[in-house]
Amino acid sequence: MSISNNVIVEEHALLKELEKYTTSIAHLGHVEMGVTDLEKSVWFFTKVMGLAVSAQEEDRVYLRAWQDFDHHTLVLQQADVSGVQQIGWRVSNKGALKAFEKQFKDMGIEHNWVEAGKKKAQGDTLQFRSPSGLPAELYWEKEKFITDDPNVASKLPSHPSKYTGKGVSPRRFDHVNIMVNDVAKEQEWWTDLLGIHHRYYVQNEEDVRLGSWLSRTNVAHEIALMRNANQDGALFHHLAYYLDSPDELIRAANLMAENGIKIEWGPGKHGTSGAQFIYVIEPSGNRVEIWTGGFLIFSPDWEPIGWNPEVGPLGLDLWGSKAPESYFTYGTKLL
């Protein structure tokens, strides 16, 4: 082997070693939600939305969409108050958990460990809260969804389970949205500390940030932050599921109406992301978005796109409908 090849091998080994300690988020992984009526919420998410149950305990139910590769992407737990209990993010490598722990210690950010096995299908987990109080957790290991049931397993290797067409039947879990008092402050924290890229934002006439959308992957956003019009603290605004096409979205709206589920807003089309949407309220009071479309981001040097007051309303709905007041004021708790 030549000297130059030896150098290449050594540099490769060094990069692999450094990778163990890289503080990097890979993608949004799951949401754990408290619900005041577990039975009705499970009915909504399974029968109306069409999610599948991957496991069930006395007071918890674990769910996934048909092309969610993980054991679960949503956990429902019986609670006295509805809201979000945890938002889970997978890190890019096992060493990142320790690197984030050191970073939290150095910055005086309170955090705690949950050992592997304490949470179903999940490895060691690092939990913390953002400046607005959003409960979040980082993990590396989570079991994949695997089944031998011929009624569930797909013959297509790229599908972890069959597409059944039952209920709304979304392809995958997509994103979350949190209401906060100070959007800019919260966005800067998520971007600077956790490396969640800032994709686009909306400002009002007073140059106050009304919303910011962020993602670590190439989707338009994995977490959105929007200004709480009441300015009374952080609230859980919604979680979202992705459909393949607009005709499926109209079908979803029909299913909601037939099953007595409140459609808060939509169908409409967000100008910011280009996605078509409806927003509904599930039986325990948590808001759910069902959407399709949206642009993808591939540029490594992406600069956040600003929406000024003149075009801001088109960002909410390109088709011109007005969001109800509840959209800017109502949310469930951060538990």
ChimeraX attribute file (.defattr): number of C-alpha atoms within 10 A of each C-alpha:
attribute: neighborCount
match mode: 1-to-1
recipient: residues
	/A:1	5
	/A:2	6
	/A:3	8
	/A:4	9
	/A:5	10
	/A:6	11
	/A:7	11
	/A:8	11
	/A:9	12
	/A:10	12
	/A:11	12
	/A:12	12
	/A:13	12
	/A:14	11
	/A:15	11
	/A:16	11
	/A:17	12
	/A:18	11
	/A:19	16
	/A:20	16
	/A:21	16
	/A:22	18
	/A:23	23
	/A:24	21
	/A:25	23
	/A:26	18
	/A:27	17
	/A:28	23
	/A:29	23
	/A:30	24
	/A:31	23
	/A:32	22
	/A:33	27
	/A:34	27
	/A:35	27
	/A:36	20
	/A:37	18
	/A:38	19
	/A:39	15
	/A:40	14
	/A:41	22
	/A:42	25
	/A:43	15
	/A:44	20
	/A:45	23
	/A:46	20
	/A:47	16
	/A:48	21
	/A:49	21
	/A:50	22
	/A:51	26
	/A:52	20
	/A:53	18
	/A:54	16
	/A:55	15
	/A:56	12
	/A:57	8
	/A:58	7
	/A:59	11
	/A:60	19
	/A:61	20
	/A:62	21
	/A:63	25
	/A:64	27
	/A:65	27
	/A:66	24
	/A:67	18
	/A:68	21
	/A:69	18
	/A:70	19
	/A:71	20
	/A:72	27
	/A:73	22
	/A:74	23
	/A:75	22
	/A:76	26
	/A:77	24
	/A:78	19
	/A:79	18
	/A:80	10
	/A:81	17
	/A:82	23
	/A:83	25
	/A:84	28
	/A:85	21
	/A:86	21
	/A:87	21
	/A:88	22
	/A:89	20
	/A:90	22
	/A:91	24
	/A:92	18
	/A:93	18
	/A:94	18
	/A:95	18
	/A:96	22
	/A:97	26
	/A:98	15
	/A:99	16
	/A:100	21
	/A:101	20
	/A:102	14
	/A:103	14
	/A:104	15
	/A:105	12
	/A:106	9
	/A:107	10
	/A:108	9
	/A:109	14
	/A:110	12
	/A:111	14
	/A:112	11
	/A:113	14
	/A:114	15
	/A:115	12
	/A:116	15
	/A:117	11
	/A:118	11
	/A:119	12
	/A:120	13
	/A:121	16
	/A:122	19
	/A:123	18
	/A:124	19
	/A:125	22
	/A:126	21
	/A:127	19
	/A:128	19
	/A:129	14
	/A:130	13
	/A:131	15
	/A:132	18
	/A:133	15
	/A:134	23
	/A:135	18
	/A:136	19
	/A:137	23
	/A:138	24
	/A:139	24
	/A:140	20
	/A:141	16
	/A:142	18
	/A:143	13
	/A:144	14
	/A:145	16
	/A:146	14
	/A:147	13
	/A:148	8
	/A:149	9
	/A:150	10
	/A:151	10
	/A:152	16
	/A:153	17
	/A:154	17
	/A:155	11
	/A:156	9
	/A:157	8
	/A:158	9
	/A:159	14
	/A:160	21
	/A:161	24
	/A:162	15
	/A:163	17
	/A:164	12
	/A:165	11
	/A:166	14
	/A:167	18
	/A:168	26
	/A:169	26
	/A:170	29
	/A:171	17
	/A:172	19
	/A:173	26
	/A:174	23
	/A:175	23
	/A:176	22
	/A:177	24
	/A:178	24
	/A:179	29
	/A:180	28
	/A:181	21
	/A:182	21
	/A:183	22
	/A:184	18
	/A:185	13
	/A:186	19
	/A:187	22
	/A:188	16
	/A:189	14
	/A:190	18
	/A:191	15
	/A:192	11
	/A:193	14
	/A:194	15
	/A:195	17
	/A:196	24
	/A:197	22
	/A:198	24
	/A:199	23
	/A:200	20
	/A:201	25
	/A:202	23
	/A:203	18
	/A:204	14
	/A:205	9
	/A:206	7
	/A:207	10
	/A:208	13
	/A:209	21
	/A:210	23
	/A:211	24
	/A:212	26
	/A:213	24
	/A:214	24
	/A:215	24
	/A:216	21
	/A:217	17
	/A:218	16
	/A:219	17
	/A:220	24
	/A:221	27
	/A:222	23
	/A:223	22
	/A:224	25
	/A:225	26
	/A:226	26
	/A:227	22
	/A:228	24
	/A:229	17
	/A:230	11
	/A:231	12
	/A:232	11
	/A:233	16
	/A:234	23
	/A:235	25
	/A:236	25
	/A:237	28
	/A:238	22
	/A:239	25
	/A:240	21
	/A:241	21
	/A:242	22
	/A:243	23
	/A:244	14
	/A:245	12
	/A:246	16
	/A:247	11
	/A:248	18
	/A:249	22
	/A:250	16
	/A:251	12
	/A:252	23
	/A:253	22
	/A:254	13
	/A:255	16
	/A:256	21
	/A:257	11
	/A:258	10
	/A:259	11
	/A:260	9
	/A:261	17
	/A:262	15
	/A:263	18
	/A:264	17
	/A:265	17
	/A:266	19
	/A:267	20
	/A:268	20
	/A:269	24
	/A:270	20
	/A:271	19
	/A:272	25
	/A:273	19
	/A:274	17
	/A:275	20
	/A:276	22
	/A:277	26
	/A:278	21
	/A:279	22
	/A:280	21
	/A:281	16
	/A:282	21
	/A:283	21
	/A:284	22
	/A:285	18
	/A:286	24
	/A:287	24
	/A:288	20
	/A:289	23
	/A:290	26
	/A:291	27
	/A:292	20
	/A:293	18
	/A:294	17
	/A:295	12
	/A:296	12
	/A:297	13
	/A:298	9
	/A:299	8
	/A:300	7
	/A:301	6
	/A:302	12
	/A:303	11
	/A:304	14
	/A:305	14
	/A:306	15
	/A:307	21
	/A:308	16
	/A:309	15
	/A:310	10
	/A:311	15
	/A:312	19
	/A:313	20
	/A:314	18
	/A:315	20
	/A:316	20
	/A:317	22
	/A:318	18
	/A:319	14
	/A:320	13
	/A:321	15
	/A:322	13
	/A:323	15
	/A:324	10
	/A:325	9
	/A:326	11
	/A:327	15
	/A:328	16
	/A:329	16
	/A:330	18
	/A:331	22
	/A:332	23
	/A:333	19
	/A:334	22
	/A:335	18
